[in-house]
Amino acid sequence: MVHAFVAPTEKVGSDIPLHLTVMNRAAEADALVRFRCPFANFSERVTVDKGGEGPPSKRPVQTIAVKAAGETALTPEGMHVMLLQTRQPLVAGERFSCSASFRKAGAMEVPVEVRAAN
């Protein structure tokens, strides 16, 4: 995993998107089934529906597909993880260790940095 970050926020109780690029070196596709961070009470896997009338809307999904032998970027414009109800202000430069669970690869620690989006 590379490029895991969240934007800074001063407000406790915020819902913030996680920016994450998943590197899958396996020959088989996988799926992200859970993501936990110590600074958020919950997480939710979501996709952004852009079809239909009105502005794009977020919809929860059970898993997020990770393609085989390559990178899958999870961004707020498509499939991504929302970290819900932050427990503390998040200051640029802070780093946290979070946990991701994948259907095939299992659980792994993920370093997450607090920084402004590019």
N, C-alpha and C positions, 0 to 999 in steps of 0.2 A: 504494500500500500504506500502511496505517496501523495503529497499535496493535500493532506487533511487539515482543514481549517474552518473556523467560524469567525464571524465579524464581531468586533467589540460591541458591548452593550452595557449601559449604566443601570438599566432597569431590571430589577429582580422580578421573576415571573414571566420573562419574555419567551416567545417561541421563535427560534432561529434556525435557518437552514444550515446543514453541514455540507461543505464543499469537500468532495472526496474523489480521488481517482484510485480505482482498484486495479492492481496488477495481478492477473491470473496467468501463471506460468504453466498451468496444467493443460493437457490436451483436451480436457472436457470442460464444458460450461459449468457454472456453479450458480448459487443464488444467495444473496444476503438475506438472512432471516431475522436478525436482531442486531441492535446497536445500542450500547449503554455508555453514558458519560457521567462522571461524578458530579458535574455542575448542572445537570438537568434531571428533573424528576421522571420524565418519560421520553420515549422517542417513538416516531411514527414513520413508516415507510410510505411515501406518497408519490403520485405521478401528477403531472399537470395536464389537464384536459383543455385543449385549445380549440376544439371543434364546437360547433353550435353557436348560439347567440350569446352576447355578453362577453365579459372579460374571462380570461382563463381561470379555471378553478382547480383546487387541489382535491385529490381523491385518494383515500388510503388504499394500499395494496398489501397483499400478504408477504410477498417477497420481491426482491429486485434482482433481475437476471444479470449475471456477470458472464461476458463472453469468454470463450476458451482462448488460450494462448494470446493474450493481448490486454489492452487497457479498456476499462469502462469508466467513463466520467459521470459522476453523479452531481448534478447542478440544479439550482432552483428552477431552471427553465424546463426540466424534464423529470425523470425519475430521481428521487433524492430522499434523504433522511431529514426529518424535522426534529430538532431537539426542543422539547416542550417544558415550559415552566422552569426557567433557569433558577438556580438556587442562590446565585451571587452575581454581582457585576462582573463582566468579563473585560479585562484590560489587555490592550494590544501588547504582545510580547509574552503573555502567559502561555504555558504549555500544560497539557493534561494527558493522562493515559486513559484511553477509553477501550471498550471491548466490542469487537464485531464477531458475530457468529454466522458462519456460512454452512449451507446444507452439506457440502462435501468436504471442505477444508477444515471445518470445525471452528473453534473459538481462537481468536488471536488478539493481542494487544495492539492498539493503534494510537500513535502519538498524534494529538490534535493541538494545533497552534491557534492562538487568538490573533487575527490580523485582518486588516481591511482587504476587501475583495479587489482584485486587479481590474 
